[in-house]
Amino acid sequence: MKLVAVSKFHPVERLMEAYRAGQRIFGENRPQELAAKVPQMPSDVEWHFIGHLQTNKLKLVLPYVTLVQSVDSFHLLEAIDKWGRDNHKVIDVLLELHLGAEETKHGFSEEEILMIFEGSTPKSIRIRGLMGMATNTEDEDVIERDFARIEALFRRIREEHPELADSFTELSIGMSGDWPIAVRHGATMVRIGTDIFGPREY
Ligand SMILES: *Cc1c(COP(=O)(O)O)cnc(C)c1O
């Protein structure tokens, strides 16, 4: 399992403490902040983008990240594919499934994600798996249900598309409040901010 240290809003000195302790994967959710931090950190850091990404910000993000975890619309999928073609790169992405959370409207529905695999997938994108955020609640049954839904979709796609066995391998679920439940539901990546760096000051 991979640990993504979610370092948004924290200064580079704090990231370097985690780096010196051995952490190499960092997640950021704002393009400008990511682009500013990249040159200040060692070059063997692997950056993941985990926030809502506007298509006019691609050039601040795509040159630096090894994974865009938060592809949440057809429009964004197409724009990333075009950027990849124009720049002769193949971009690794996760598709974000919209889980129960009322507070975020971002993400695909199950039907939309299945549709993406029906068609011919974009040439300059490699879909590596799914990402989801559970409902922000103390009710573990609700969180459990959210993670069960995304796990079922992940397994279904792998079953229906054996040709993707080597590439569609990542299930990114679990944050500071709910990662033990996510691990029980097959998480291959957890995205942890608060439990590593403490509370964020907005
Ligand atoms: C901020 C954020 C996290 C980390 O949240 P914590 O509760 O601080 O662990 C994980 N995933 C996404 C998409 C985030 O925006």
The ligand as a MOL file (V3000), in Angstrom:
LIG
                    3D

  0  0  0     0  0            999 V3000
M  V30 BEGIN CTAB
M  V30 COUNTS 15 15 0 0 0
M  V30 BEGIN ATOM
M  V30 1 C -7.0780 17.2260 2.0660 0
M  V30 2 C -7.3500 15.9310 1.4010 0
M  V30 3 C -6.9720 14.7170 1.9940 0
M  V30 4 C -6.3280 14.6120 3.3720 0
M  V30 5 O -7.2550 14.8610 4.3720 0
M  V30 6 P -6.8750 14.6170 5.9250 0
M  V30 7 O -8.2250 14.4680 6.5500 0
M  V30 8 O -6.1530 15.8240 6.3870 0
M  V30 9 O -6.0660 13.3750 6.0120 0
M  V30 10 C -7.1980 13.5560 1.2750 0
M  V30 11 N -7.7720 13.5700 0.0560 0
M  V30 12 C -8.1430 14.7060 -0.5350 0
M  V30 13 C -8.7710 14.6470 -1.8790 0
M  V30 14 C -7.9610 15.9250 0.1090 0
M  V30 15 O -8.3480 17.0570 -0.4930 0
M  V30 END ATOM
M  V30 BEGIN BOND
M  V30 1 1 1 2
M  V30 2 1 2 3
M  V30 3 2 2 14
M  V30 4 1 3 4
M  V30 5 2 3 10
M  V30 6 1 4 5
M  V30 7 1 5 6
M  V30 8 2 6 7
M  V30 9 1 6 8
M  V30 10 1 6 9
M  V30 11 1 10 11
M  V30 12 2 11 12
M  V30 13 1 12 13
M  V30 14 1 12 14
M  V30 15 1 14 15
M  V30 END BOND
M  V30 END CTAB
M  END
